[in-house]
Amino acid sequence: MEEKTFRDAYEVLQRHAETLRNQEEPNIDDLLDIVNESVDAYKVCKQRIDAVEKALEEALVSAGLEGASRGERAAPAPNENGGKGRPVPSRGFDDMDDDTPF
């Protein structure tokens, strides 16, 4: 596989997912190629994500925020009215919908 960037590999995954979703009859002749290319693309994406997570963890540790990248949350800062009233909802990844098509 020639894809070297996350973007290229992700596009391969998206293209193959769309192909598999839209075919009316399984094309068994192309399936092995699709699977092999998808596995290679997944490995590239996984490698890039792991590298970014590691760099982020190292940056947070050096900034003294070592627990932040593992989903641990610091104590909330008081809001404008001295901590009274409703807290601001979280904007973390836990609140996001997972709309990944595969």
C-alpha positions as CSV (number, residue, x, y, z in Angstrom):
1,M,0.0,0.0,0.0
2,E,1.4,3.4,-1.0
3,E,-0.6,5.5,1.5
4,K,1.7,7.3,3.8
5,T,-0.5,9.9,5.3
6,F,-3.5,9.5,7.6
7,R,-5.7,11.4,5.2
8,D,-4.8,9.1,2.3
9,A,-5.4,6.0,4.4
10,Y,-8.6,7.3,5.8
11,E,-9.9,8.0,2.3
12,V,-9.2,4.4,1.4
13,L,-11.3,3.3,4.4
14,Q,-14.1,5.6,3.5
15,R,-14.1,4.6,-0.2
16,H,-14.2,0.9,0.7
17,A,-16.9,1.3,3.3
18,E,-19.0,3.2,0.8
19,T,-18.4,0.5,-1.9
20,L,-19.4,-2.3,0.5
21,R,-22.5,-0.3,1.7
22,N,-23.7,0.5,-1.8
23,Q,-23.3,-2.8,-3.6
24,E,-26.5,-4.7,-4.2
25,E,-24.8,-8.0,-4.7
26,P,-21.6,-9.0,-3.0
27,N,-18.6,-8.8,-5.4
28,I,-16.6,-11.7,-4.0
29,D,-13.9,-11.2,-6.7
30,D,-13.0,-7.8,-5.3
31,L,-13.5,-8.5,-1.6
32,L,-10.0,-9.8,-0.9
33,D,-8.4,-6.7,-2.4
34,I,-10.8,-4.5,-0.5
35,V,-10.0,-6.3,2.8
36,N,-6.3,-6.2,2.3
37,E,-6.2,-2.5,1.3
38,S,-8.5,-1.7,4.2
39,V,-6.3,-3.5,6.7
40,D,-3.2,-1.7,5.5
41,A,-5.0,1.6,5.6
42,Y,-6.3,0.9,9.1
43,K,-2.7,0.2,10.2
44,V,-1.5,3.5,8.9
45,C,-4.4,5.3,10.6
46,K,-3.8,3.5,13.9
47,Q,-0.1,4.3,13.8
48,R,-0.8,8.0,13.3
49,I,-3.4,8.1,16.0
50,D,-1.1,6.3,18.4
51,A,1.7,8.7,17.7
52,V,-0.5,11.7,18.2
53,E,-1.9,10.3,21.5
54,K,1.7,9.7,22.7
55,A,2.8,13.2,21.8
56,L,-0.3,14.7,23.4
57,E,0.3,12.7,26.6
58,E,4.0,13.8,26.7
59,A,2.9,17.4,26.1
60,L,0.3,17.3,28.9
61,V,2.8,15.6,31.3
62,S,5.4,18.3,30.7
63,A,2.7,20.9,31.3
64,G,1.7,19.3,34.6
65,L,-1.6,18.0,33.2
66,E,-0.8,14.3,33.0
67,G,-4.3,13.0,33.8
68,A,-6.0,15.2,31.2
69,S,-5.3,12.9,28.2
70,R,-6.7,9.8,30.0
71,G,-10.1,11.4,30.4
72,E,-9.5,12.5,34.0
73,R,-11.0,15.9,34.7
74,A,-9.6,18.6,36.9
75,A,-11.9,20.2,39.5
76,P,-14.2,22.6,37.8
77,A,-13.4,26.2,38.1
78,P,-16.0,28.4,39.7
79,N,-18.5,30.0,37.3
80,E,-19.2,33.7,37.0
81,N,-21.6,33.7,39.9
82,G,-19.1,32.3,42.4
83,G,-19.9,28.7,41.9
84,K,-23.6,29.0,42.3
85,G,-26.0,28.0,39.6
86,R,-25.9,25.3,37.0
87,P,-22.5,24.0,35.9
88,V,-21.5,24.4,32.3
89,P,-21.9,21.1,30.3
90,S,-18.8,19.2,29.4
91,R,-17.4,19.8,25.9
92,G,-15.2,16.6,26.0
93,F,-15.2,13.7,23.6
94,D,-17.5,11.7,25.8
95,D,-20.3,14.0,24.8
96,M,-19.8,13.5,21.1
97,D,-21.9,11.2,19.0
98,D,-19.9,8.5,17.2
99,D,-20.9,8.9,13.6
100,T,-18.0,6.9,12.1
101,P,-19.5,5.0,9.2
102,F,-17.5,1.8,9.9
